[in-house]
Amino acid sequence: MKFLSNFGWFDMLLVAFGMSLGAAAAHVYDTAQIEIAKANLAGIKAQHSDQQAQATQAALVRLQDANQRANALQTSLDLTEQRLATTKTELNNEIQKSTTGRTCLNGRTVGLLNRAAAGSEPATLSNAASGPAETSTGFATDTDIAAWINGAAAQYNTCRARLDALIDWHINPAKASPEHEQ
């Protein structure tokens, strides 16, 4: 206490006042720094919100573009499938007019082909040639074979058109529709 005894009451008052003034200044400085930090945080939040809104808008645009591309490709595919179905029908009508309906394949051969098409093991060629022909499975006329070929070609062309549309979707993501190529 000897240290304090050298100070008078006025000196003590000055020290207390100085300390109060320092504390007040520190408080004002800290409050100002907190307000600056809050303002910076608010700016960062606003910037983040803007970036999030822009990202959402960009995603929406990409989704709309993808939907437009999908619709254009689906429309094109639908038209192709309609054209192929019409061609198949027209060819079947012409096949009926241009074939005679005479037997072309015997029943055993039709049975072998039917089992092969179903995924069953067909009889070996040596077995097929050694025994009598099976007539219980029916026979195939030239009209039947021509119609089957026409149906298989139509299925192939439809499948090819679908795969082409799918490939086009993945390979050309920027292409919106066939009309935009012109």
HUKALIN-V522327 format. One record per residue. N is the residue number from 1. SS is DSSP state (H for helix, E for strand, - for the rest). OMEGA is omega as a letter, one per 40 degrees, with the letter a starting at -180 (999 if undefined). Layout:
# HUKALIN-V522327
n=N ss=SS omega=OMEGA
n=N ss=SS omega=OMEGA
This chain:
# HUKALIN-V522327
n=1 ss=- omega=i
n=2 ss=H omega=i
n=3 ss=H omega=a
n=4 ss=H omega=a
n=5 ss=H omega=i
n=6 ss=- omega=a
n=7 ss=- omega=i
n=8 ss=- omega=a
n=9 ss=H omega=i
n=10 ss=H omega=i
n=11 ss=H omega=i
n=12 ss=H omega=i
n=13 ss=H omega=i
n=14 ss=H omega=i
n=15 ss=H omega=i
n=16 ss=H omega=i
n=17 ss=H omega=i
n=18 ss=H omega=i
n=19 ss=H omega=i
n=20 ss=H omega=i
n=21 ss=H omega=i
n=22 ss=H omega=i
n=23 ss=H omega=i
n=24 ss=H omega=i
n=25 ss=H omega=i
n=26 ss=H omega=i
n=27 ss=H omega=i
n=28 ss=H omega=i
n=29 ss=H omega=i
n=30 ss=H omega=i
n=31 ss=H omega=i
n=32 ss=H omega=i
n=33 ss=H omega=i
n=34 ss=H omega=i
n=35 ss=H omega=i
n=36 ss=H omega=i
n=37 ss=H omega=i
n=38 ss=H omega=i
n=39 ss=H omega=i
n=40 ss=H omega=i
n=41 ss=H omega=i
n=42 ss=H omega=i
n=43 ss=H omega=i
n=44 ss=H omega=i
n=45 ss=H omega=i
n=46 ss=H omega=i
n=47 ss=H omega=i
n=48 ss=H omega=i
n=49 ss=H omega=i
n=50 ss=H omega=i
n=51 ss=H omega=i
n=52 ss=H omega=i
n=53 ss=H omega=i
n=54 ss=H omega=i
n=55 ss=H omega=i
n=56 ss=H omega=i
n=57 ss=H omega=i
n=58 ss=H omega=i
n=59 ss=H omega=i
n=60 ss=H omega=i
n=61 ss=H omega=i
n=62 ss=H omega=i
n=63 ss=H omega=i
n=64 ss=H omega=i
n=65 ss=H omega=i
n=66 ss=H omega=i
n=67 ss=H omega=i
n=68 ss=H omega=i
n=69 ss=H omega=a
n=70 ss=H omega=i
n=71 ss=H omega=i
n=72 ss=H omega=i
n=73 ss=H omega=i
n=74 ss=H omega=i
n=75 ss=H omega=i
n=76 ss=H omega=i
n=77 ss=H omega=i
n=78 ss=H omega=i
n=79 ss=H omega=i
n=80 ss=H omega=i
n=81 ss=H omega=i
n=82 ss=H omega=i
n=83 ss=H omega=i
n=84 ss=H omega=i
n=85 ss=H omega=i
n=86 ss=H omega=i
n=87 ss=H omega=i
n=88 ss=H omega=a
n=89 ss=H omega=i
n=90 ss=H omega=i
n=91 ss=H omega=i
n=92 ss=H omega=i
n=93 ss=H omega=i
n=94 ss=H omega=i
n=95 ss=H omega=i
n=96 ss=H omega=a
n=97 ss=H omega=a
n=98 ss=H omega=i
n=99 ss=- omega=a
n=100 ss=- omega=a
n=101 ss=- omega=a
n=102 ss=- omega=a
n=103 ss=E omega=a
n=104 ss=E omega=i
n=105 ss=E omega=i
n=106 ss=- omega=a
n=107 ss=H omega=i
n=108 ss=H omega=i
n=109 ss=H omega=i
n=110 ss=H omega=i
n=111 ss=H omega=i
n=112 ss=H omega=a
n=113 ss=H omega=i
n=114 ss=H omega=i
n=115 ss=H omega=i
n=116 ss=H omega=i
n=117 ss=H omega=i
n=118 ss=H omega=a
n=119 ss=- omega=i
n=120 ss=- omega=i
n=121 ss=- omega=i
n=122 ss=- omega=i
n=123 ss=- omega=i
n=124 ss=- omega=a
n=125 ss=H omega=i
n=126 ss=H omega=i
n=127 ss=H omega=a
n=128 ss=H omega=a
n=129 ss=H omega=a
n=130 ss=H omega=a
n=131 ss=- omega=i
n=132 ss=- omega=a
n=133 ss=- omega=i
n=134 ss=- omega=i
n=135 ss=- omega=a
n=136 ss=- omega=a
n=137 ss=- omega=i
n=138 ss=- omega=a
n=139 ss=- omega=i
n=140 ss=E omega=i
n=141 ss=E omega=i
n=142 ss=H omega=i
n=143 ss=H omega=i
n=144 ss=H omega=a
n=145 ss=H omega=i
n=146 ss=H omega=i
n=147 ss=H omega=i
n=148 ss=H omega=i
n=149 ss=H omega=i
n=150 ss=H omega=i
n=151 ss=H omega=i
n=152 ss=H omega=i
n=153 ss=H omega=i
n=154 ss=H omega=i
n=155 ss=H omega=i
n=156 ss=H omega=a
n=157 ss=H omega=i
n=158 ss=H omega=i
n=159 ss=H omega=i
n=160 ss=H omega=i
n=161 ss=H omega=i
n=162 ss=H omega=i
n=163 ss=H omega=i
n=164 ss=H omega=i
n=165 ss=H omega=i
n=166 ss=H omega=i
n=167 ss=H omega=i
n=168 ss=H omega=i
n=169 ss=H omega=a
n=170 ss=H omega=a
n=171 ss=H omega=a
n=172 ss=- omega=a
n=173 ss=- omega=a
n=174 ss=- omega=a
n=175 ss=- omega=a
n=176 ss=- omega=a
n=177 ss=- omega=i
n=178 ss=H omega=a
n=179 ss=H omega=a
n=180 ss=H omega=i
n=181 ss=H omega=a
n=182 ss=- omega=999
